[in-house]
């Protein structure tokens, strides 16, 4: 069983291939998991309209989902490293599916927000923390950065199809039925399990050290703290945009010209444009994450992360200062998409490079908790500030500020292996 403590160490061949069954299977799991997760913003208006809820109510459910995902990530990482990767994915998929079914039949804000905990833990079990650790262990050192980039891009591909699929299904089915359909779809990830067998690639020193020893060493290292803090804004910006951007575009964007190119491809309403914007982000994210994985092998990861966060900050500031039009929405979606999850292969690769791959799932899971705390605040503040002020302006500018903060905190990181430093 993958992740079993009894497995013997194995070293990757010097010329091991980049594309392997493990990478393909991991990509399939991430694509399906993230397609469903990225669609929740599309349900923002239908759910609120049916029950007459304030925008903050469903937003809080999505925010709690993000926080539960963050809390669950290091737990599922540790579970995978202790009892096996595939067991962690099975538990995650079952929780994800059950949570979606219960969401469909939750008719009060409290019910939605409680069930969101189960959905969040389900995403953790089928998301980056577990799958990237499998991919990272299976890849040779020269291929690891690119393999992590490809796996992350698969999550982006899920985003390309997730929101438009939800929008399409909502044209024919009630939102509750769509959640049940998604609950069935997430279970298809279990068909990838036979291929998710990765060796436990680690140095002798890593194999001799306990998880507690490695965690304590990381927690005492200022660089780990900086990585943790830097990932906060990534979660804030991504979760806020995923949850609120479709509604933001629907309400604030200028009308779509009947003779425009968008109308020619069937985008005739701002609600359709909102769903399309999430798909555009996902499409450009594929290219962005692949590029980040390629560059991460050749350049210093902390400087690449500084550039990504700086680019996000500038893009968000320029977008909110200009008139909101269909064209500006699509341009912003393309720019933000190219920087969207480009942080993930670099951040996970940075953790593996500095602290080793033996407990990469747990160490990256702890860092990812910061990402999801940011995600919780981005989604919840978005809904709360909208209800108080009638717009998202303040929340947007907070995102600009934390983006600049994340860019700066990456600069002092010492990007050297802890084993090399000890030597």
C-alpha positions in Angstrom: 0.0 0.0 0.0 1.3 3.4 -0.9 2.5 5.4 2.1 3.0 2.2 4.2 5.8 2.6 6.8 7.1 -0.8 5.9 8.1 0.2 2.4 11.8 0.1 1.6 13.4 3.2 0.2 13.9 3.4 -3.5 16.0 5.8 -5.5 14.7 7.1 -8.9 16.5 6.1 -12.0 18.8 8.7 -13.4 16.8 9.1 -16.5 13.3 8.3 -15.2 10.4 9.5 -17.5 8.4 12.6 -16.6 5.0 11.3 -17.7 4.1 8.2 -15.6 0.9 6.3 -14.7 1.2 7.8 -11.2 1.3 11.4 -12.6 -1.6 10.7 -15.0 -3.7 9.2 -12.2 -2.9 12.0 -9.8 -3.8 14.6 -12.5 -7.2 12.9 -12.9 -8.0 13.0 -9.2 -7.0 16.7 -9.0 -9.0 17.6 -12.1 -12.2 16.2 -10.9 -11.8 17.4 -7.3 -11.0 21.0 -8.4 -13.7 21.1 -11.1 -16.4 20.7 -8.4 -14.7 23.0 -5.9 -14.3 25.8 -8.4 -18.0 25.7 -9.3 -19.3 26.9 -5.9 -19.3 30.5 -6.8 -21.8 29.8 -9.5 -24.3 28.7 -6.9 -24.0 31.9 -4.9 -27.0 33.7 -6.5 -29.3 30.8 -7.1 -29.1 29.6 -3.5 -29.4 33.1 -2.0 -32.4 33.9 -4.3 -34.3 30.7 -3.4 -34.1 31.2 0.3 -33.9 35.0 0.5 -30.6 34.8 2.3 -28.1 37.6 2.7 -25.0 37.2 0.5 -22.9 36.6 3.7 -24.8 33.4 4.5 -23.7 31.2 1.6 -20.4 33.0 1.6 -19.8 31.9 5.1 -20.5 28.3 4.1 -17.9 28.5 1.3 -15.5 30.2 3.8 -16.0 27.4 6.4 -15.4 24.9 3.6 -12.1 26.6 2.8 -11.0 26.6 6.4 -12.0 23.0 6.9 -10.0 22.2 3.8 -7.0 23.9 5.3 -7.3 22.2 8.7 -7.9 18.8 7.0 -4.8 19.1 4.7 -2.1 18.4 7.3 -4.3 15.8 8.9 -4.8 14.0 5.6 -1.1 14.4 4.8 -0.2 12.7 8.1 -2.9 10.0 7.5 -1.4 9.3 4.1 2.1 9.1 5.4 1.1 6.9 8.3 -1.5 4.5 6.8 -1.2 5.0 3.0 -2.0 7.5 0.3 -4.8 5.6 -1.2 -6.7 5.2 2.1 -6.5 8.9 2.6 -8.0 9.5 -0.9 -10.8 7.0 -0.3 -11.8 8.7 2.9 -11.6 12.1 1.3 -13.7 11.1 -1.8 -16.4 9.5 0.4 -16.6 12.6 2.7 -16.6 14.9 -0.4 -19.5 13.0 -1.9 -21.5 12.7 1.3 -21.0 16.4 1.9 -22.3 17.4 -1.5 -25.4 15.3 -1.1 -26.1 16.8 2.3 -25.5 20.3 0.9 -28.2 19.6 -1.6 -30.7 19.1 1.2 -29.6 21.8 3.5 -32.2 24.5 3.6 -30.9 26.8 6.4 -27.7 28.8 6.6 -26.7 26.8 9.7 -27.1 23.5 7.8 -25.1 24.7 4.8 -22.3 26.0 7.0 -22.1 22.7 9.1 -22.1 20.5 6.0 -19.4 22.7 4.5 -17.0 21.2 7.1 -17.4 17.7 5.5 -17.0 19.1 2.0 -13.8 20.9 3.0 -12.3 17.7 4.5 -13.3 15.9 1.4 -11.4 18.4 -0.8 -8.4 18.0 1.5 -8.4 14.2 1.0 -8.5 14.5 -2.8 -6.5 17.7 -3.2 -3.0 19.0 -3.4 -1.6 17.9 0.0 -2.1 14.2 -0.6 -1.7 14.0 -4.4 1.3 16.3 -4.8 3.1 14.3 -2.2 2.5 11.2 -4.2 3.7 12.8 -7.4 6.7 14.4 -5.7 7.9 11.1 -4.3 7.4 9.3 -7.6 9.3 11.9 -9.6 13.1 12.0 -10.0 14.8 15.2 -8.6 15.4 16.6 -12.1 11.7 16.1 -13.0 10.1 16.9 -9.7 9.4 20.6 -10.2 7.9 20.0 -13.7 5.8 17.0 -12.4 4.4 19.2 -9.6 3.6 21.9 -12.2 1.8 19.4 -14.4 -0.3 18.0 -11.5 -1.2 21.6 -10.4 -2.2 22.4 -14.0 -4.6 19.4 -13.9 -6.4 21.2 -11.1 -6.5 24.2 -13.3 -8.0 22.1 -16.1 -10.7 21.1 -13.6 -11.4 24.8 -13.0 -11.8 25.4 -16.8 -14.7 22.9 -17.0 -16.1 23.2 -13.4 -17.9 26.5 -13.4 -19.2 26.3 -17.0 -20.5 22.8 -16.3 -22.4 24.0 -13.2 -23.8 26.9 -15.2 -24.9 24.6 -18.0 -26.5 22.1 -15.6 -28.3 24.9 -13.8 -30.1 25.7 -17.0 -31.8 22.3 -16.9 -31.7 21.2 -13.3 -32.4 22.6 -9.9 -29.3 23.5 -8.0 -29.9 20.7 -5.5 -29.9 18.1 -8.4 -26.6 19.5 -9.6 -25.0 19.0 -6.3 -26.2 15.3 -6.3 -24.7 14.9 -9.8 -21.4 16.3 -8.6 -21.5 13.9 -5.6 -21.6 11.0 -8.0 -18.8 12.5 -10.2 -16.4 12.8 -7.3 -16.6 9.1 -6.6 -15.1 8.4 -10.1 -11.7 9.5 -8.6 -11.6 6.0 -6.9 -10.9 4.4 -10.3 -7.5 6.1 -10.3 -6.4 4.4 -7.1 -4.8 1.3 -8.6 -2.2 3.5 -10.3 -1.3 5.6 -7.3 1.5 3.5 -6.0 4.6 5.6 -5.4 7.9 4.6 -3.8 9.0 6.3 -0.7 11.9 8.3 -2.1 14.0 9.7 0.8 17.5 9.9 2.0 18.8 7.6 4.7 18.7 10.5 7.2 15.1 11.3 6.3 14.1 7.7 6.9 15.7 7.6 10.3 14.0 10.8 11.5 10.5 10.8 13.0 7.7 13.1 11.8 7.9 15.0 15.1 11.6 15.7 14.7 11.2 17.0 11.2 8.1 19.1 12.1 9.9 20.7 15.1 13.0 21.5 13.0 10.7 23.2 10.4 8.7 25.1 13.0 12.0 26.5 14.4 13.2 27.6 11.0 12.3 31.2 10.2 12.1 30.3 6.5 9.3 27.9 7.1 7.4 30.7 9.0 7.9 33.0 6.0 6.6 30.4 3.6 3.6 29.9 5.9 2.8 33.6 6.0 3.4 34.1 2.3 0.9 31.6 1.3 -1.9 33.5 3.2 -2.6 36.0 0.4 -2.7 33.3 -2.2 -5.6 31.7 -0.4 -7.3 35.1 0.2 -7.2 36.2 -3.4 -8.1 32.8 -5.0 -11.0 32.0 -2.7 -12.4 35.5 -2.9 -12.4 35.5 -6.7 -13.7 31.9 -7.0 -16.6 32.5 -4.6 -17.5 36.1 -5.5 -16.2 37.0 -9.0 -19.2 35.5 -10.9 -21.6 37.5 -8.8 -19.3 40.6 -9.0 -19.3 40.4 -12.8 -23.0 39.7 -13.0 -23.9 42.8 -11.0 -21.2 45.4 -11.9 -20.2 44.6 -15.5 -21.5 46.7 -18.3 -24.1 44.9 -20.5 -22.8 42.6 -23.3 -23.3 44.1 -26.8 -25.6 41.9 -28.8 -23.3 42.2 -31.8 -20.1 41.4 -29.9 -17.9 38.4 -30.3 -19.0 37.1 -26.9 -22.7 37.1 -28.1 -21.5 35.1 -31.1 -20.2 32.3 -28.9 -23.4 32.2 -26.7 -22.3 34.5 -23.9 -25.2 36.9 -23.8 -25.6 37.7 -20.1 -23.3 38.9 -17.4 -24.0 35.7 -15.4 -22.7 33.6 -18.3 -19.7 35.9 -18.5 -19.1 35.4 -14.8 -18.9 31.6 -15.3 -16.7 32.1 -18.4 -14.3 34.3 -16.4 -13.6 31.4 -14.0 -13.0 29.1 -16.9 -10.6 31.6 -18.5 -8.7 31.9 -15.2 -8.4 28.1 -15.2 -7.4 27.9 -18.9 -4.5 30.4 -18.4 -3.7 28.8 -15.1 -2.7 25.7 -17.0 -0.1 27.6 -18.9 1.0 29.5 -15.8 1.5 26.4 -13.6 3.4 24.6 -16.3 5.6 27.6 -16.8 6.2 27.8 -13.1 7.1 24.2 -12.9 9.6 24.6 -15.8 11.2 27.7 -14.3 11.3 26.3 -10.8 13.9 23.8 -11.9 16.1 26.5 -13.3 15.7 29.5 -11.1 15.5 30.4 -7.4 11.9 29.6 -6.3 11.6 32.4 -3.8 12.3 35.1 -6.5 9.8 33.5 -8.8 7.2 33.6 -6.0 8.1 37.3 -5.4 7.4 38.0 -9.0 4.1 36.1 -9.0 2.7 37.9 -6.0 3.9 41.2 -7.3 2.2 40.6 -10.6 -1.1 39.6 -8.9 -1.0 42.8 -6.8 -0.6 45.0 -9.8 -3.2 43.2 -11.8 -5.8 43.5 -9.1 -5.1 47.1 -8.4 -5.3 48.1 -12.1 -8.5 46.1 -12.7 -10.5 47.7 -9.8 -9.4 51.2 -10.8 -10.7 50.8 -14.4 -14.3 50.6 -15.6 -15.6 47.1 -15.4 -16.5 45.9 -18.9 -16.7 42.4 -20.6 -13.2 43.0 -22.2 -11.6 44.1 -18.9 -13.1 41.1 -17.1 -11.6 38.7 -19.7 -8.2 40.5 -19.7 -8.0 40.4 -15.9 -9.1 36.7 -15.9 -6.3 35.9 -18.4 -3.6 37.8 -16.4 -4.7 36.5 -13.0 -5.1 33.0 -14.4 -1.5 32.9 -15.6 -0.5 33.7 -11.9 -3.3 31.7 -10.2 -1.9 28.4 -9.0 1.6 29.1 -10.3 2.5 29.5 -6.6 1.6 25.8 -5.8 4.4 23.9 -7.6 6.9 26.5 -6.4 5.8 26.5 -2.8 5.4 22.7 -2.6 8.8 22.4 -4.4 10.3 24.8 -1.9 9.1 22.8 1.0 10.4 19.5 -0.5 13.8 21.1 -1.4 14.4 22.6 2.1 12.9 19.9 4.4 13.0 16.7 2.3 10.2 14.6 0.7 9.7 12.0 3.6 7.1 14.2 5.2 6.3 16.5 2.4 2.6 15.9 2.6 2.4 16.9 6.3 4.8 19.9 6.0 3.1 21.2 2.9 -0.3 20.6 4.6 0.7 22.9 7.5 1.7 25.6 5.0 -1.5 25.1 3.1 -3.4 25.8 6.3 -2.2 29.4 6.0 -3.5 29.4 2.4 -7.0 28.3 3.6 -7.1 30.7 6.6 -6.6 33.4 3.9 -9.3 31.7 1.8 -11.8 31.7 4.7 -11.3 35.4 5.3 -11.5 36.2 1.6 -14.8 34.5 1.1 -16.4 35.5 4.4 -15.3 39.1 4.2 -16.5 39.3 0.6 -20.0 38.3 1.7 -20.0 40.4 4.9 -18.6 43.6 3.3 -21.1 43.2 0.4 -24.0 43.1 2.8 -22.7 46.1 4.7 -21.5 48.3 1.8 -23.3 46.9 -1.2 -20.1 46.3 -3.1 -16.7 44.4 -2.9 -14.4 47.4 -3.1 -12.9 47.2 0.4 -12.4 43.5 0.3 -10.7 43.9 -3.1 -8.2 46.4 -1.8 -7.4 44.3 1.2 -6.4 41.6 -1.3 -4.1 44.0 -3.0 -2.4 44.8 0.3 -1.9 41.2 1.4 -0.6 40.4 -2.0 2.1 43.0 -1.7 2.9 41.6 1.8 3.3 38.1 0.5 5.7 39.3 -2.3 8.0 40.8 0.3 8.1 38.0 2.9 9.5 35.6 0.4 12.7 37.5 -0.1 14.4 36.6 3.2 13.8 32.8 2.8 17.0 30.7 2.9 16.5 28.3 -0.1 18.9 25.6 1.0 18.3 22.0 2.1 18.2 21.7 5.9 20.6 18.7 5.5 23.1 20.8 3.6 22.8 23.5 6.2 23.4 21.0 8.9 26.4 19.6 7.1 
